[in-house]
Amino acid sequence: MTKLKVAILGTGNIGTDLLVKVLRSPVLECRLFAGRNLSSPGMTKASLLNVPVSAKGIESIIDLKQEISLVFDATSAEDHVKHAPLLAKLGIVAVDLTPAKVGMMCVPAVNLAACLDAPNVNMITCGGQASIPLACAITQANAGVEYIETVSSIASRSAGPATRINLDEYLLTTEHGLELFSSCAHTKAILNLNPAQPCVHMQTTIMAKIGQVDLEKTRASVAAMVALIKQYVPGYRLILEPMVEGRRLIAMVRVDGLGDYLPKYAGNLDIINCAAIAYAEAYARRRAG
């Protein structure tokens, strides 16, 4: 099978970790690693791995438009809004790892097949990738879900400049994703940056207000969803099985990173990269027939 040629736009921690994952993939080939600073740690890592690099950003993608079929955009929400129409005009599929909300929202465990024909897919947020599948599992098991709230706690050191700049977009995009996928009209997302040392691993708690909980059915639905996610995010695990507290249903997951480029505590970055790779590999296999 001929590998799908991809490019990575954005050479920060997310982009560099994504690069390592692409290089390990049996169906993807990194044709270009593009940013703005050739002396950045990410560019240095890519060069050591013999990956072609460029400091021309999106312009370098345009120069190689005939050789690239898919671009991972790991820049910022503001930048992706500018990049999206350019990539669409070139006929290059965009996998957006920012909370820009431009393309079709994609959670591989939930709607992977439906996204494979989309010209632009949005990986939502790390909190969205961790919580939306659980929200779907809960609403599939229970009628009359009135409210869903998700709280993600991550190590402060795993929240880079782009994450901090895009905090408002992060929260709004996560809430929109929860509402869209769960069909619950009232949702809320919270993100806690924990400065503790040693660094905490990502934990996401999801709470749902339900009139009458079917706990047995909910636990089975959540367990099945967790098993699906673990197929592409090995470090995803349920640490609090669904339980009822008053009128609230509560469940909690922890995400440990693979440690490819980033520390294992940075599960928040790892889960969105793993989701992006799962989409790109499915797209590559479908394209290859």
N, C-alpha and C positions, 0 to 999 in steps of 0.2 A: 504494500500500500504506500503510495506517495504521500509524504507528510504535507500537511497544510502549512503554508508559509504565513507566519504571523509577525507582527511588530508590537513592541511595547513602548508606549508613550508615557514618559514619567520615570525618572531614575532614582526616586527616593526609596525608602525601605519597602513599601508595598511593591513597587515596580521591580526591585531587585529580587525580592523573595519570589515574585511571580516568574521571573526569568529562570530561576533554579528549577521551579516546577515545570515550566515549559520544556526545559532541556531534558528533563526526566521522562517526558511524555512520549509514548510510542507513536503518536499520530500528529504531533505538532513540531514545527521547526521555527526557531526564532531567526528571522531574516534581518531584523534591525532592532536595536535598543536605543531609543532616542530621547534626548533631553536638551538641556541648555548649558551644561557645565561638564566639560570633558575630564576635569580633575575631581569630580564628585566620587564618593566611595562606590556608588552604584556603577558608574562608568568604568572605574578601575576594575571592579569585580567582573563586569562583562568582558572587558578586554582580556583579562586573565583567562577567561573561559572561551576565548577565541570567537566571541560574538561580535558582529559588525556593530559599530556605534556611530552616533552622530550627535552633534550639538546644535542641529538646526531645527529641532522640535518637529512640529507638524509639517514644516516645509520638506523635511527629509522623507516623510511618508509620501508626500505628493510626488517627489522625484522618483520614487520606486513603486509608483502605483500599479504598474503591470506585474510586479513580483509579489505583492502582498494581498492576501485575501481577507485577513481579519486583523484588527488593531485592538489591543487592550489599552484603554485610556486610564492611566493611574495618576492623573494630574490633579485637577481640582474641579469642583462643580462649575465655577465661573469659566474655566478654560474649556471644559467639555461642551458647554453651550456654544462656544465658538468653533470647536472641532467638529461637532456632529454634522452640520450641513456640508462641510468640506468632504468628510468621509462618505456621506450619502451621495454626493455628486460624483465621487470617484467609484462608487459601487463597492466600497469596502465595508464589511460588517464591523460595527463598533460594539465592543464589550466595555461598558462604562462602569468603572469601579468607584465613581464619585456619586454623591447624592444629588445629581443634577436633575433627575426625573424627566429626561428627554425621551428615552426609549421605553420599550416594553419591560415592565418589571419582571425579573426572573428569579425564581427560587427553584433550583433543580429538583428538589424532592417533591415539589408541588406541581410545577407547570413547564418542565423542561421541553417536552415535545411541542407544546403550543408556541414556544419561542423560536424554534429553529428556522422559521421563515422570516423573522423580524430583521430589518436592516440595522437596528440599534437595540441592544438589550441593556437594561440597567440592573446592576447587582444589588441595588437598594443600599443597605448599610450592613455593618457587621451585626448590629442588634437585630436588624430585620431578618438576616439569614438565620440567626439563632432562634428568634421567637416566632416568626410567621408560620413555620411548619407546625409548631406546637399549637398556635392559635387555630390553624386549620383543623388539626386533629381534635381539638376541644369542641369546635363548632360542629364538626361532623358527628360527634358523639352525643351532643346535647342540643335540644331545641331551646329557643328563647335566651340566647346569650345576650345580656344587656350591655356589658361593658368589658373591655379588655385593656389591661395595663401591663407594660413590660418595663423592667428595670435591668439595665446592663451595667455591671461594674467591671472596669478594666484598669490595668496598671497605668498610672499617669505617664510612665515612660514609653508606653506603647501608643500613646496618642501624639502623633507628630503635628507639625505646623498646619498641614492641609486639613487634618481632622479638627483642630481647634478653630481654624478659620471658618469651617463649614458646619459648626455645631448646630446653628438654627436649621440649616438645610437637612442635617442628619436627623434631627428630631421630627421635623415635618415629613420627611420622606419615609421614615420608619412608621410613623402614625398612618400615613396614607397607605402604605403597604399592608399594614395590619387590617385596616378597614377594607381595602380592596379584596384581599385574599380570604378574609374570614367572614365578610359580609356583615360585620358588626359596625353599627353606625357610630359608636362612641368608643374611641381608643385613645390611649396616651402612651408616650414613650419617654423614658427618663434614662440619662446616661450619667454614671458616676465615675469620675477619674480619681482613682485611689493612689495617693503618693506613698503608700506603705513600702517598707523595705524589710525583707525581700519582696519583690514585686508579686502582686496577686495575679492569678490566672483569671481569664474572663469567666464571669458567671452571669447568667441571665435568668431572671425570675419572671414568670408570666402569671398574672392573676386575672381571673375572670369572674364576673358577677352573673350568677345563673340562678333562676328561680328554683329549679329542681335538677340536681346533678345526678347523672347516671355514672357513678364512680367506676363501676366495673367496666363498662363500655369505654369510658374515657381512658382508663389505664391501658386497655388493649389498643385503642387508637393511637395513643401517644407512644407506646412501645413500638408499634409498627412504623410510625413516622421516624423515630429515633434510629431504627435499624436502616431505613432508607438513607438518612443523612450520613450515617457512619460509612456508607459505601464510598462517599467522596470526601468526607471530613472525618478521618479516623479518630481524631481527638475529641469528638463530640460525645458527651455522655450525660445521661440523666442522673442527677445526684439527689433529687427529691421527687419521688414518685407522686403523681397527682394526689392531693389530699384536700379535704374540705375543712375550712376554718370559718365558722359562722356561715355567711352566705357567699363566701369566696372560695373558688377553686384555685389552688396554688400548685405550681410545678417549677422545678429549677434544673437548669443544665449548666455544665461546665465545658469549656472548650480549651483544650490544650493544643498548642501549635506543634507542627511537625519538626520545627527547629531547622528548616532548610537554610535560611539566611538570618532570620529573626530569632530571638529567644523563644523558648517554648511557652513562656507566660503570655506571649503576644497572640493568643488565640483569636482575638478580635480581628487582627490582620490576616491570620491564616484562614479563617473561615470564609472570608469574602474572596480570597485568592483561590481557595479550593473550589468554591462555587463557580468562579469564572473559568477555571480549567475544566470543570465538569461540563459546562456549556460548550466550550470551544472544542473539546474532544468529541462530544456528541454531534456537533455541527460538522466536524471533519469527517467522522465516520458516515454520516448521512450523505455528505457531498461525494464521498468516494464510492457510494452505492453499495 
